[in-house]
Amino acid sequence: MSTTAPRFTVTAFRIGWYGGAGARLVWRSGELPGQLQQPARTSPDTRMAYADWEQTTQLSTAGWPEGCYLLRLDAVGARKPAQRYVPLTVRSASTAGRSVFVNAVGTWHAYNRWGNADLYGGPDSRYASRSLAVSFDRPYRSAHGAGQFPRYEEPLLRMAERIGLPLAYATGPDLAREPQLLHGARAVLSPGHDEYWSPEQRRHVAAARDRGTNLAVFGANCCYRRVRFEPSAVGPQRVMVCYKTDYARDPGFQQGLPPTHEFRHAPLPEPESALLGVLYDGYPVDAPYVVTHPDHWLLTGTGAAAGDTFAHLVGVEYDRIDLRYPTPRPAEILAHSPVLCKGLASSADTVYASLPSGAGLFTTGTMRWVEALEARDGGRGNHGLDGKAGTFTRTVTENVLRAFAAGPAGHTRPAQDNVAHHYGGRNPPDPARPA
């Protein structure tokens, strides 16, 4: 902790439904002494920003229910009020019989600008000055310290707990570290922005899927970048390496480790569609979502008809089926939404597929899905999302969650392939993709 306040307190809230309150107080500290610590340090070789701070305090989570938490830090005795958050996962030791909610902490830090550097740009915001690795040993700069959790994950978590879904909780690094963690899991739930995966995480999720564990992706651009976790002075898996277009300069790659760039690209091409059924296609877009298969069981209760649209629901990144890459079949396209990305026409696809293991696979095809879960008429939804989009996404999401929690959905509800109806075996040109 670093603060100019003479004292501060820590209050732990477990995030969930709680009758609509959204959180429950679990623990509160007494007043602790404040200390102003040094600014961010930067590793010269990777331009990685990190906080080389002394430990301020230590707390025990013994007896806390497993789940997702926000620790609220409040200044005491300061000249003006100050408050920040720290996200924390109290993970599940076992996931058997439950749907696994996965916090995408790697992606949170890939976009974390604390220390004026992330995997997208350095202090001058240029790609060439970006970090080649990011440290978990630093606060999150966005959302008052909560990172991407409030926007891309919290609405889905609250909904899953509201309907009483048996949940387990883990982070991406947990799945990478423990091959057995997903044994017996009913489903793996990937939230709205889950871009950065290690090969180990992908391998363990794929193995679970191939044992019959359902996989639901409530976002887009999932499993796009291949990363490597390394230790820091604090502990294991505290540094995430991703050189992107400079992967050949990565000392790990030079020593024979997998390249840290896009999974689909050579060397070692492993397109994400082999795992997910869809492929990340581009950025940025803002387009209506178009229903094309309203009779599908996952759309039960939506009242949607063929051709119905939902304004602004497709964005800001999107996925589609691309038959030039490995694509699990049979697959059903539920929504096929035309988009224009950097001057090129394409489409975003919501897909349900069934696999030989019996696993069901669901992907929304849009990064705005989780944000839309909170959209209501009369509110100020992000991106102009309205109550119509909110009602639709909440209904479909509940259908997915309930069906996937019941066991291998592909056994009871096999997909009826309709890909040729939309693509006829061919695909439009690729829109330009960001580096």
Rosetta blueprint (number, residue, H / E / L):
1 M L
2 S L
3 T L
4 T L
5 A L
6 P L
7 R E
8 F E
9 T E
10 V E
11 T E
12 A E
13 F E
14 R E
15 I E
16 G L
17 W L
18 Y H
19 G H
20 G H
21 A L
22 G L
23 A E
24 R E
25 L E
26 V E
27 W E
28 R E
29 S L
30 G L
31 E L
32 L E
33 P E
34 G L
35 Q L
36 L L
37 Q L
38 Q L
39 P L
40 A L
41 R E
42 T E
43 S L
44 P L
45 D L
46 T L
47 R L
48 M L
49 A E
50 Y E
51 A L
52 D L
53 W L
54 E L
55 Q L
56 T L
57 T L
58 Q L
59 L L
60 S L
61 T L
62 A L
63 G L
64 W L
65 P L
66 E L
67 G E
68 C E
69 Y E
70 L E
71 L E
72 R E
73 L E
74 D E
75 A E
76 V E
77 G L
78 A L
79 R L
80 K L
81 P L
82 A L
83 Q E
84 R E
85 Y E
86 V E
87 P E
88 L E
89 T E
90 V E
91 R L
92 S L
93 A L
94 S L
95 T L
96 A L
97 G L
98 R L
99 S E
100 V E
101 F E
102 V E
103 N E
104 A L
105 V H
106 G H
107 T H
108 W H
109 H H
110 A H
111 Y L
112 N L
113 R L
114 W L
115 G L
116 N L
117 A L
118 D L
119 L L
120 Y L
121 G L
122 G L
123 P L
124 D L
125 S L
126 R L
127 Y H
128 A H
129 S H
130 R L
131 S L
132 L L
133 A E
134 V E
135 S E
136 F L
137 D L
138 R L
139 P L
140 Y L
141 R L
142 S L
143 A H
144 H H
145 G H
146 A L
147 G L
148 Q L
149 F H
150 P H
151 R H
152 Y H
153 E L
154 E H
155 P H
156 L H
157 L H
158 R H
159 M H
160 A H
161 E H
162 R H
163 I L
164 G L
165 L L
166 P L
167 L E
168 A E
169 Y E
170 A E
171 T E
172 G H
173 P H
174 D H
175 L H
176 A H
177 R H
178 E L
179 P L
180 Q L
181 L L
182 L L
183 H L
184 G L
185 A L
186 R L
187 A E
188 V E
189 L E
190 S E
191 P L
192 G L
193 H L
194 D L
195 E L
196 Y E
197 W E
198 S L
199 P H
200 E H
201 Q H
202 R H
203 R H
204 H H
205 V H
206 A H
207 A H
208 A H
209 R H
210 D L
211 R L
212 G L
213 T L
214 N E
215 L E
216 A E
217 V E
218 F L
219 G L
220 A L
221 N L
222 C L
223 C L
224 Y L
225 R E
226 R E
227 V L
228 R E
229 F E
230 E E
231 P L
232 S L
233 A L
234 V L
235 G L
236 P L
237 Q L
238 R L
239 V E
240 M E
241 V E
242 C L
243 Y L
244 K H
245 T H
246 D H
247 Y H
248 A H
249 R H
250 D L
251 P H
252 G H
253 F H
254 Q H
255 Q L
256 G L
257 L L
258 P L
259 P L
260 T L
261 H L
262 E E
263 F L
264 R L
265 H L
266 A L
267 P L
268 L L
269 P L
270 E L
271 P L
272 E L
273 S H
274 A H
275 L H
276 L H
277 G L
278 V L
279 L E
280 Y E
281 D E
282 G E
283 Y E
284 P E
285 V E
286 D E
287 A E
288 P E
289 Y E
290 V E
291 V E
292 T L
293 H L
294 P L
295 D L
296 H L
297 W H
298 L H
299 L H
300 T L
301 G L
302 T L
303 G L
304 A L
305 A L
306 A L
307 G L
308 D L
309 T E
310 F E
311 A E
312 H E
313 L E
314 V E
315 G E
316 V E
317 E E
318 Y E
319 D E
320 R E
321 I L
322 D L
323 L L
324 R L
325 Y L
326 P L
327 T L
328 P L
329 R L
330 P L
331 A E
332 E E
333 I E
334 L E
335 A E
336 H E
337 S E
338 P E
339 V E
340 L E
341 C E
342 K L
343 G L
344 L E
345 A E
346 S E
347 S E
348 A E
349 D E
350 T E
351 V E
352 Y E
353 A E
354 S E
355 L L
356 P L
357 S L
358 G L
359 A L
360 G E
361 L E
362 F E
363 T E
364 T L
365 G L
366 T E
367 M L
368 R L
369 W H
370 V H
371 E H
372 A H
373 L L
374 E L
375 A L
376 R L
377 D L
378 G L
379 G L
380 R L
381 G L
382 N H
383 H H
384 G H
385 L L
386 D L
387 G H
388 K H
389 A H
390 G H
391 T H
392 F H
393 T H
394 R H
395 T H
396 V H
397 T H
398 E H
399 N H
400 V H
401 L H
402 R H
403 A H
404 F H
405 A H
406 A L
407 G L
408 P L
409 A H
410 G H
411 H H
412 T H
413 R L
414 P L
415 A L
416 Q L
417 D L
418 N L
419 V H
420 A H
421 H H
422 H H
423 Y H
424 G L
425 G L
426 R L
427 N L
428 P L
429 P L
430 D L
431 P L
432 A L
433 R L
434 P L
435 A L
